[in-house]
Amino acid sequence: MKKILSLFFIAGMLFMQPAFSAEVKKGGIQRVDLTFEQAYELMLDNNNKLKAYNELIKQMKYEKRSALGQFSPKVGLNASYIHFNHDLTLTSNGSMTMAGHPITFGAQTLIQDKNVFTAGGAVVWNIFTGGKLLSNHAAARAKLEASNEKYREVQDDLTLELVKRYYGLRMARDVVEVRKQVADGIGQHLKDAKLLEKEGIISKSERLHAEVAYADAMRDYKASLRDANVIEEGLKTLIKAQDANLKDVYIQPNSLLFVYDDSSIDVVAMKENVKANNPQLKQLRAKKKALNAKYHAKMANYSPTLTLFAYDVAAASHLSEAFPRAAIGGTANWLLFDGFSRLNDVKAANCERKMVDFEISDAEYNLESLVVKQYQELMKYKEQYDSSSKSIENAQEALRTSSLAFKEGFGTSLQVTDAQMMLSKVKIERLNSIYNYDVTLADLLKTNGDTKAILNYVSNSKTEKF
């Protein structure tokens, strides 16, 4: 038990939370009882896809902060070394008279040594860019919004997949139980057939038919066990941590298949809600914001850029005293003609804005239609589930009467096995209808942007157990 608990602690469970009750099975396999709520928490904590998109959100946050930092002045230190090909000197000419003869001479004054080293600091501040900085920040903010909605979309997709795999395993375990009941029932029927054949009440062919039916039932039972194992592996990959080894873990899903008691789901409200909450639609709206920011950034290229600057030489070697050690100033740059490049950039950005408008309108229409489709499918599976109760009662009664008739010598083995198989068929159809109901409900909630609400449906619904 300690081994299995440690595995799930590695998988990211809350410390010392009694989420699992485990018991050792034969062959060293550890059995873990897992509710849907626990599986949901494990998926959120451990799924690598969610972790990857969480890093994307962090990246967008940093990029947004980077865009905000563009509003600030840039302060830096700098050092430079310059080597001129010769010293800079100033020559002054003079003359004098010696022994009655005029003499001309030149005097040179060193202005700047040919080797110069300076160190200091500078400040540069773009005080007007025509809105480029505002546009860049708006685009970064829109990208962060889109990444948050992408995370929600991935979480919704994984929640739907969890419903499919968790309740798929629950159904598979129930199918195994149904197949086992069939095999046990036909096995008992085979014993009765052998006894009746020995007493001369039935023929050998009746007993042979029972043996064939029993072999078929055992084959179906073993196949259902393998199907359950495959689905269990799929569930493990969805909820386990990267370094957890669940090879010898047997997961028993404790949460039963369910049907929500109140079938009056307001599809009109959902059609309106999907426009506000669907993460894919929200990503398109965030994309539109980013494209609007891009458009305004292109428009800003028509404006001049005004920059203030200041520098100070804090230390210098061989720098002339005549050279100024500090300065402040400003620059203005304004591009007047560029071959209509800016004009075409603006037109292209505007086309992108219009394109995403059409995408949003199309997505809204498709999502409304999808809500109606999923709602109708949900009601269809609910009706199939409701009608299956009577079918199971009839199949059980048919099995009871055919078994009694066979034991009394008035019925055939074929009638008994057919009744047994019919009962199992109706039970499995009922399981399929409720499983499809659960998956369709989760899909509807995913379209509506609220898959977390599945937890409320699970806890407040009618459950089904075979």
Backbone torsions as a table, in degrees:
resi	resn	phi	psi	omega
1	MET	NA	-39.5	178.5
2	LYS	-62.8	-35.6	-179.3
3	LYS	-62.8	-46.4	-176.5
4	ILE	-70.7	-35.9	177.9
5	LEU	-65.8	-39.0	179.2
6	SER	-64.9	-35.0	177.6
7	LEU	-60.4	-43.3	-177.9
8	PHE	-78.4	-23.1	171.1
9	PHE	-66.7	-42.0	175.1
10	ILE	-59.5	-36.2	-179.5
11	ALA	-71.3	-1.6	172.7
12	GLY	103.0	21.2	179.1
13	MET	-72.9	162.2	174.9
14	LEU	-68.0	140.7	-174.2
15	PHE	-62.8	129.7	174.3
16	MET	60.0	16.4	177.2
17	GLN	-76.5	127.3	-178.1
18	PRO	-79.1	62.7	-174.8
19	ALA	-79.7	-24.9	-175.9
20	PHE	-123.1	143.0	167.3
21	SER	-115.2	124.1	-172.3
22	ALA	-121.9	148.9	175.1
23	GLU	-141.0	145.1	-176.5
24	VAL	-78.0	129.8	176.1
25	LYS	-101.7	177.1	-179.5
26	LYS	-67.4	150.0	177.0
27	GLY	78.5	15.2	178.4
28	GLY	78.8	8.5	178.7
29	ILE	-82.7	132.0	-179.8
30	GLN	-94.9	127.2	178.5
31	ARG	-93.2	129.9	-179.9
32	VAL	-123.2	120.0	175.0
33	ASP	-84.3	120.7	-172.4
34	LEU	-128.1	124.3	174.7
35	THR	-86.0	164.6	178.8
36	PHE	-64.3	-39.2	179.4
37	GLU	-60.2	-40.6	178.4
38	GLN	-67.7	-40.7	177.0
39	ALA	-62.3	-37.5	179.3
40	TYR	-63.9	-44.8	179.3
41	GLU	-65.7	-40.1	177.7
42	LEU	-62.2	-40.9	179.4
43	MET	-62.6	-45.2	-179.9
44	LEU	-63.2	-36.3	-176.6
45	ASP	-78.9	-32.4	-165.7
46	ASN	-114.4	-19.0	-172.5
47	ASN	-65.9	128.0	-175.5
48	ASN	-69.2	-30.2	179.4
49	LYS	-65.5	-41.4	177.1
50	LEU	-65.4	-39.0	178.7
51	LYS	-62.9	-38.6	-179.8
52	ALA	-64.8	-43.7	-179.3
53	TYR	-74.3	-22.9	172.5
54	ASN	-67.0	-36.0	174.8
55	GLU	-67.6	-34.0	176.4
56	LEU	-62.4	-40.7	177.7
57	ILE	-62.1	-43.1	177.8
58	LYS	-61.3	-41.1	178.6
59	GLN	-59.8	-45.7	-179.6
60	MET	-65.6	-33.5	176.3
61	LYS	-63.9	-42.7	179.4
62	TYR	-66.9	-38.8	178.8
63	GLU	-66.3	-35.2	176.4
64	LYS	-65.1	-42.5	177.3
65	ARG	-64.8	-36.7	177.4
66	SER	-62.8	-42.4	178.5
67	ALA	-64.7	-37.0	178.1
68	LEU	-66.6	-33.2	179.9
69	GLY	-67.4	-18.0	179.1
70	GLN	-67.3	-17.9	178.1
71	PHE	-74.8	-18.1	-174.3
72	SER	-86.2	155.0	173.0
73	PRO	-68.0	151.9	179.1
74	LYS	-99.3	120.2	-179.2
75	VAL	-113.6	129.5	-178.0
76	GLY	-148.9	165.7	174.4
77	LEU	-106.6	148.6	178.6
78	ASN	-145.6	153.8	175.9
79	ALA	-139.7	145.1	-177.8
80	SER	-145.1	151.3	174.8
81	TYR	-131.1	131.1	-179.0
82	ILE	-128.2	134.5	175.4
83	HIS	-120.3	111.7	175.4
84	PHE	-83.8	161.5	-179.0
85	ASN	-76.2	-14.8	173.6
86	HIS	-160.2	165.0	177.4
87	ASP	-67.3	150.2	174.2
88	LEU	-93.0	120.0	-177.1
89	THR	-128.9	159.5	176.1
90	LEU	-118.4	123.0	-179.4
91	THR	-100.2	125.7	177.3
92	SER	-113.1	127.7	-177.7
93	ASN	-91.1	142.5	177.3
94	GLY	-145.1	169.6	179.8
95	SER	-147.3	156.1	177.5
96	MET	-151.2	162.1	-179.8
97	THR	-110.7	125.1	178.3
98	MET	-128.0	125.0	-179.5
99	ALA	54.6	37.3	176.7
100	GLY	79.2	4.3	-179.4
101	HIS	-114.8	130.7	178.1
102	PRO	-73.0	135.4	178.9
103	ILE	-122.1	129.4	178.7
104	THR	-104.3	138.4	178.5
105	PHE	-143.0	162.1	177.4
106	GLY	-124.6	135.6	178.9
107	ALA	-113.2	131.5	-179.3
108	GLN	-106.1	133.1	178.1
109	THR	-115.7	127.3	-179.8
110	LEU	-73.1	121.6	178.1
111	ILE	-97.7	-44.6	-177.7
112	GLN	-147.0	126.8	176.0
113	ASP	-66.1	148.9	-177.6
114	LYS	-71.1	-15.1	175.3
115	ASN	-110.1	120.2	-176.3
116	VAL	-129.2	133.3	173.6
117	PHE	-128.3	132.3	178.3
118	THR	-134.2	153.6	175.2
119	ALA	-145.6	137.6	-178.9
120	GLY	-173.1	-158.2	-178.1
121	GLY	-135.8	161.9	-179.1
122	ALA	-147.0	152.4	176.4
123	VAL	-128.0	130.2	176.8
124	VAL	-128.3	132.7	-175.7
125	TRP	-141.1	115.4	174.3
126	ASN	-80.6	107.6	-175.4
127	ILE	-92.7	-15.5	176.6
128	PHE	-152.6	125.4	178.8
129	THR	-127.5	11.2	-179.2
130	GLY	78.0	10.9	180.0
131	GLY	104.2	4.4	-179.5
132	LYS	-62.4	-44.1	-177.8
133	LEU	-65.6	-40.7	177.4
134	LEU	-63.4	-40.4	-179.9
135	SER	-66.8	-41.1	178.9
136	ASN	-63.0	-40.1	178.8
137	HIS	-68.0	-40.4	177.8
138	ALA	-63.8	-38.7	178.3
139	ALA	-66.0	-41.9	178.7
140	ALA	-64.3	-38.7	178.3
141	ARG	-65.5	-39.5	178.3
142	ALA	-66.7	-37.3	178.1
143	LYS	-65.7	-38.1	176.5
144	LEU	-64.0	-42.4	177.8
145	GLU	-61.7	-42.4	178.9
146	ALA	-65.2	-38.7	-180.0
147	SER	-67.8	-35.4	175.5
148	ASN	-63.1	-41.8	179.5
149	GLU	-71.0	-31.5	175.8
150	LYS	-66.0	-39.7	175.9
151	TYR	-60.0	-43.9	178.0
152	ARG	-62.0	-41.1	179.4
153	GLU	-62.3	-45.1	178.7
154	VAL	-63.9	-40.9	178.3
155	GLN	-63.4	-40.0	177.3
156	ASP	-65.2	-42.0	178.2
157	ASP	-61.1	-43.5	-179.4
158	LEU	-68.9	-34.7	177.3
159	THR	-64.2	-43.7	176.4
160	LEU	-60.9	-42.5	178.9
161	GLU	-65.3	-35.9	177.5
162	LEU	-64.4	-42.2	177.2
163	VAL	-59.9	-43.7	179.8
164	LYS	-61.7	-45.0	-174.1
165	ARG	-80.4	-42.2	-178.4
166	TYR	-65.8	-53.3	-178.4
167	TYR	-76.1	-19.6	170.0
168	GLY	-65.6	-39.7	176.5
169	LEU	-69.2	-39.1	177.4
170	ARG	-60.4	-44.8	178.2
171	MET	-65.8	-40.1	-179.9
172	ALA	-62.7	-40.2	176.6
173	ARG	-64.3	-38.6	177.7
174	ASP	-67.4	-37.9	177.3
175	VAL	-64.2	-39.9	176.1
176	VAL	-57.6	-43.4	179.7
177	GLU	-64.5	-41.1	178.0
178	VAL	-63.2	-46.0	179.2
179	ARG	-62.7	-35.3	177.7
180	LYS	-66.1	-42.5	177.2
181	GLN	-60.1	-41.4	178.6
182	VAL	-63.6	-46.6	-179.3
183	ALA	-62.8	-41.5	178.6
184	ASP	-65.9	-41.1	-179.5
185	GLY	-65.0	-44.5	179.3
186	ILE	-71.5	-30.5	175.4
187	GLY	-62.8	-42.0	176.1
188	GLN	-65.2	-39.3	178.1
189	HIS	-62.4	-37.6	178.2
190	LEU	-64.8	-40.2	176.7
191	LYS	-61.3	-43.5	178.3
192	ASP	-62.7	-39.6	-178.8
193	ALA	-64.8	-41.0	178.8
194	LYS	-63.4	-40.3	179.9
195	LEU	-67.1	-43.5	179.9
196	LEU	-67.2	-34.8	177.4
197	GLU	-66.3	-39.2	-179.8
198	LYS	-64.0	-34.7	179.7
199	GLU	-84.5	-2.4	177.3
200	GLY	80.3	16.1	-178.0
201	ILE	-83.3	-36.2	179.0
202	ILE	-121.6	166.5	-178.6
203	SER	-87.8	170.3	178.9
204	LYS	-63.6	-35.8	-178.6
205	SER	-62.5	-33.1	177.5
206	GLU	-65.6	-42.4	178.3
207	ARG	-66.2	-39.1	177.6
208	LEU	-63.6	-38.0	178.0
209	HIS	-63.8	-39.2	178.6
210	ALA	-65.1	-37.7	178.5
211	GLU	-65.6	-42.1	178.2
212	VAL	-63.0	-43.3	179.9
213	ALA	-63.2	-38.0	178.9
214	TYR	-67.4	-40.0	178.1
215	ALA	-63.7	-41.0	178.2
216	ASP	-64.4	-40.2	-179.6
217	ALA	-65.7	-40.4	178.2
218	MET	-67.0	-36.3	177.6
219	ARG	-63.8	-44.5	178.9
220	ASP	-64.5	-36.8	179.5
221	TYR	-64.5	-45.5	179.6
222	LYS	-66.6	-37.2	177.8
223	ALA	-64.0	-38.4	179.6
224	SER	-66.7	-33.0	176.0
225	LEU	-63.8	-42.3	179.1
226	ARG	-67.6	-38.9	176.9
227	ASP	-60.4	-41.6	179.3
228	ALA	-64.7	-38.1	179.1
229	ASN	-63.7	-39.6	179.3
230	VAL	-64.4	-45.4	-179.7
231	ILE	-65.7	-36.5	179.0
232	GLU	-62.3	-39.8	178.4
233	GLU	-63.7	-38.5	177.2
234	GLY	-63.1	-39.4	177.7
235	LEU	-65.9	-40.0	-179.8
236	LYS	-60.6	-42.8	-178.8
237	THR	-64.8	-23.2	-177.4
238	LEU	-83.0	-28.1	-171.2
239	ILE	-114.6	-10.4	-173.6
240	LYS	-89.3	154.3	174.1
241	ALA	-76.6	162.9	-174.5
242	GLN	-62.4	-35.5	-175.8
243	ASP	-100.2	13.5	179.1
244	ALA	-92.6	141.0	178.4
245	ASN	-111.8	108.5	-178.2
246	LEU	-108.9	27.3	-176.7
247	LYS	-60.8	-42.3	-176.2
248	ASP	-101.1	28.1	-180.0
249	VAL	-106.4	130.9	175.7
250	TYR	-108.1	113.4	-177.8
251	ILE	-91.8	125.4	174.7
252	GLN	-110.7	108.1	179.5
253	PRO	-71.2	113.9	-177.0
254	ASN	-78.2	-28.7	179.9
255	SER	-74.0	128.1	-176.8
256	LEU	-86.2	159.4	171.4
257	LEU	-56.2	146.2	-171.1
258	PHE	-138.5	157.2	171.4
259	VAL	-133.1	129.5	-178.3
260	TYR	-68.0	131.7	-174.9
261	ASP	-64.0	-40.0	-178.7
262	ASP	-93.3	107.9	-177.3
263	SER	-87.7	-1.6	-177.5
264	SER	-84.3	71.3	177.0
265	ILE	-81.7	129.7	-176.8
266	ASP	-78.0	94.9	-176.8
267	VAL	-70.8	-28.7	178.1
268	VAL	-65.6	-44.7	178.2
269	ALA	-64.3	-36.5	178.7
270	MET	-66.0	-37.3	179.1
271	LYS	-62.9	-35.7	176.8
272	GLU	-77.1	-38.0	-177.3
273	ASN	-67.9	-31.8	-177.2
274	VAL	-64.3	-29.5	178.8
275	LYS	-68.3	-29.6	-177.0
276	ALA	-92.2	-27.8	-169.0
277	ASN	-114.1	-16.1	-176.3
278	ASN	-63.5	124.0	-175.1
279	PRO	-65.1	-33.0	178.4
280	GLN	-65.8	-40.5	177.6
281	LEU	-66.8	-38.2	177.9
282	LYS	-66.1	-33.8	176.5
283	GLN	-65.1	-38.1	177.3
284	LEU	-65.4	-39.1	178.5
285	ARG	-67.3	-37.9	175.9
286	ALA	-65.9	-36.3	176.3
287	LYS	-62.7	-39.1	178.1
288	LYS	-62.9	-41.4	177.7
289	LYS	-61.1	-42.3	179.4
290	ALA	-64.4	-39.6	179.4
291	LEU	-70.5	-34.2	173.9
292	ASN	-62.3	-42.2	177.9
293	ALA	-63.6	-39.5	178.0
294	LYS	-63.2	-41.0	178.9
295	TYR	-60.9	-46.6	-179.7
296	HIS	-66.8	-32.5	176.7
297	ALA	-66.0	-38.1	176.2
298	LYS	-66.9	-38.8	177.4
299	MET	-63.8	-32.8	-178.2
300	ALA	-65.8	-17.9	178.9
301	ASN	-65.5	-17.3	177.1
302	TYR	-78.6	-15.0	-175.7
303	SER	-92.0	155.0	175.1
304	PRO	-73.6	160.5	175.4
305	THR	-112.3	122.7	-179.7
306	LEU	-108.1	129.8	-175.3
307	THR	-133.1	135.3	172.1
308	LEU	-103.9	147.5	178.6
309	PHE	-146.5	159.5	175.3
310	ALA	-154.0	145.1	176.6
311	TYR	-142.5	158.7	179.4
312	ASP	-146.4	129.0	177.3
313	VAL	-91.2	107.2	-175.3
314	ALA	-82.8	-31.7	-178.3
315	ALA	-146.2	145.7	-179.0
316	ALA	-153.2	153.4	176.9
317	SER	-127.5	125.2	179.9
318	HIS	62.6	24.9	176.8
319	LEU	-91.4	132.2	-177.9
320	SER	-61.0	141.9	177.4
321	GLU	-65.5	-20.7	179.8
322	ALA	-75.7	-16.7	-178.9
323	PHE	-77.1	130.1	-178.2
324	PRO	-67.0	135.6	-177.2
325	ARG	-89.5	-10.7	179.8
326	ALA	-150.4	153.0	179.1
327	ALA	-159.1	153.9	170.9
328	ILE	-131.8	155.6	-180.0
329	GLY	-176.0	-170.4	179.9
330	GLY	-153.1	157.3	178.0
331	THR	-131.8	152.3	174.8
332	ALA	-133.6	124.3	179.4
333	ASN	-121.0	129.3	-177.9
334	TRP	-143.4	109.9	179.2
335	LEU	-80.5	123.6	-176.2
336	LEU	-94.6	-34.7	-178.7
337	PHE	-146.6	134.5	-179.2
338	ASP	-139.0	27.3	179.2
339	GLY	71.7	28.4	179.0
340	PHE	65.6	20.7	177.5
341	SER	-64.3	-45.0	179.9
342	ARG	-64.1	-39.6	179.6
343	LEU	-60.0	-44.8	-179.4
344	ASN	-71.3	-32.1	174.7
345	ASP	-62.7	-41.8	179.2
346	VAL	-64.5	-43.9	179.7
347	LYS	-63.8	-39.8	178.9
348	ALA	-64.6	-42.4	178.9
349	ALA	-64.6	-35.4	178.4
350	ASN	-67.9	-36.4	176.3
351	CYS	-63.1	-38.8	177.3
352	GLU	-62.5	-39.8	178.5
353	ARG	-63.1	-44.0	-180.0
354	LYS	-65.6	-37.2	-179.2
355	MET	-62.7	-44.1	-178.7
356	VAL	-69.6	-26.7	174.4
357	ASP	-61.8	-43.7	178.1
358	PHE	-65.4	-38.0	178.5
359	GLU	-63.5	-40.1	179.2
360	ILE	-65.4	-44.1	179.9
361	SER	-63.1	-42.4	179.8
362	ASP	-66.2	-40.4	179.8
363	ALA	-65.5	-39.9	178.7
364	GLU	-61.3	-44.2	179.8
365	TYR	-64.6	-45.0	-178.6
366	ASN	-65.5	-37.3	-179.6
367	LEU	-69.0	-37.9	176.0
368	GLU	-61.6	-43.2	178.1
369	SER	-65.4	-37.8	-179.6
370	LEU	-65.7	-38.8	178.0
371	VAL	-60.4	-45.4	179.6
372	VAL	-62.9	-44.3	-180.0
373	LYS	-60.6	-48.7	-178.7
374	GLN	-65.6	-36.2	178.5
375	TYR	-64.7	-43.7	179.5
376	GLN	-63.8	-39.7	177.1
377	GLU	-65.0	-39.6	179.1
378	LEU	-60.4	-45.5	179.4
379	MET	-66.6	-34.0	177.8
380	LYS	-62.3	-46.1	179.8
381	TYR	-68.5	-33.1	176.2
382	LYS	-63.9	-42.6	178.7
383	GLU	-66.2	-38.6	177.0
384	GLN	-63.0	-41.2	178.7
385	TYR	-63.6	-45.9	-178.6
386	ASP	-62.7	-39.8	-177.0
387	SER	-76.0	-17.0	-176.5
388	SER	-73.7	-19.8	-178.8
389	SER	-60.9	-46.1	179.9
390	LYS	-66.6	-36.6	179.6
391	SER	-64.0	-38.8	178.8
392	ILE	-66.9	-41.0	177.7
393	GLU	-59.7	-45.3	-180.0
394	ASN	-64.2	-41.2	-179.1
395	ALA	-67.1	-38.0	177.5
396	GLN	-65.0	-40.7	178.6
397	GLU	-66.9	-38.8	178.2
398	ALA	-63.8	-38.8	178.5
399	LEU	-67.7	-41.3	-179.6
400	ARG	-62.6	-46.8	-177.3
401	THR	-69.3	-38.8	-179.7
402	SER	-69.3	-34.9	177.8
403	SER	-67.0	-42.7	177.3
404	LEU	-63.1	-42.9	-179.2
405	ALA	-63.5	-38.2	179.8
406	PHE	-65.8	-42.7	-179.0
407	LYS	-66.0	-28.8	178.8
408	GLU	-86.3	-3.6	178.2
409	GLY	87.0	11.3	-178.8
410	PHE	-105.8	-5.2	-179.1
411	GLY	-122.7	174.0	-179.2
412	THR	-112.7	161.8	176.7
413	SER	-64.1	-34.4	179.1
414	LEU	-60.7	-40.2	179.2
415	GLN	-64.4	-38.2	-179.4
416	VAL	-69.0	-49.1	-177.9
417	THR	-66.4	-36.1	177.0
418	ASP	-64.2	-40.8	178.4
419	ALA	-66.0	-39.3	177.9
420	GLN	-63.4	-44.7	-179.5
421	MET	-68.8	-35.0	178.1
422	MET	-64.7	-40.2	178.4
423	LEU	-63.6	-44.3	179.0
424	SER	-65.6	-36.4	179.4
425	LYS	-63.9	-42.9	-179.9
426	VAL	-67.2	-40.1	178.9
427	LYS	-63.3	-43.5	-179.3
428	ILE	-68.3	-37.4	175.3
429	GLU	-62.3	-37.4	177.4
430	ARG	-65.7	-41.8	176.6
431	LEU	-62.5	-41.4	179.1
432	ASN	-63.1	-40.8	-179.0
433	SER	-65.0	-41.3	-179.1
434	ILE	-74.3	-35.1	175.5
435	TYR	-64.1	-46.1	177.6
436	ASN	-62.0	-34.1	176.3
437	TYR	-62.5	-46.7	-178.3
438	ASP	-62.8	-44.4	-179.1
439	VAL	-66.9	-41.9	-179.9
440	THR	-66.5	-37.0	176.8
441	LEU	-62.9	-44.7	178.4
442	ALA	-63.4	-38.0	178.5
443	ASP	-66.5	-39.1	177.0
444	LEU	-64.1	-42.7	177.6
445	LEU	-65.8	-34.8	176.6
446	LYS	-63.9	-45.1	177.0
447	THR	-61.1	-36.5	-178.8
448	ASN	-80.4	-2.4	177.6
449	GLY	73.9	30.4	-175.8
450	ASP	-146.9	55.6	-177.5
451	THR	-69.2	-23.3	179.3
452	LYS	-62.1	-23.8	179.0
453	ALA	-64.4	-13.8	178.8
454	ILE	-60.1	-28.1	178.6
455	LEU	-63.8	-37.6	177.4
456	ASN	-67.9	-39.7	178.4
457	TYR	-65.4	-38.3	180.0
458	VAL	-63.1	-41.5	-175.2
459	SER	-82.9	-13.2	-175.8
460	ASN	-124.4	35.2	-177.1
461	SER	-125.5	164.9	173.9
462	LYS	-78.9	130.3	-177.4
463	THR	-102.3	162.3	-176.7
464	GLU	-129.8	129.6	178.1
465	LYS	-137.4	135.6	176.3
466	PHE	-108.4	NA	NA
